[in-house]
Amino acid sequence: MQWTPPIQQQPHRPYPEWTHSISSSAGLRDVQMQDMAREWGYSETAFLTSGPDEARRGRIRYFSPGAEVPFCGHATVATAVALAEKFGAGQFFLDPAAGEVVLATADSDQSVTASFTSVEPAATEIDPAVLERLLALLSLDASQLHPDFPGLIYGPSAPSRSRGHC
């Protein structure tokens, strides 16, 4: 396995999470990826666990310092830029836990641009005890919620082991 520490914030990479950390993370165990994300301390760290193959497809996983998460937009864009810098601009296909993401990259004035359409969000009801606690933090109670707008959590669909978010 070859890896380099995160690239520090640079003028053409304005966000600290735009780090190109792992050139090959195949074979890393979950606990190793979690430990690396915690040590580096960025809000999101992407690990390419396979690929890209000849079809420019790869498997990607995301970790915050506290948990694996199903999808992270900024880390996806950073990974697209890193892939384009290494393999040339064009389309890449990544398979995170939340579903396939097609990335479009292009060379542009001494930099690389990247874009994608996000995975479809899922809406799930908030556990009543969690909702009660959240409302209490805001000095509210359930009677103050509009009946047509129940407490919902929106985000990418996630494997059951994922508890974090970006």
Secondary structure, DSSP 4 states (H G I P E B T S, - for coil): --B-PPPPPBTTB-STT----BS--TT--HHHHHHHHHHH--S-EEEEEE---TTSEEEEEEE-SS-EES--HHHHHHHHHHHHHHH-SSEEEEE-TT--EEEEEEEETTEEEEEEPPPPEEEEEPPHHHHHHHHHHTT--GGGS-TTS--EEEEE---TT-----
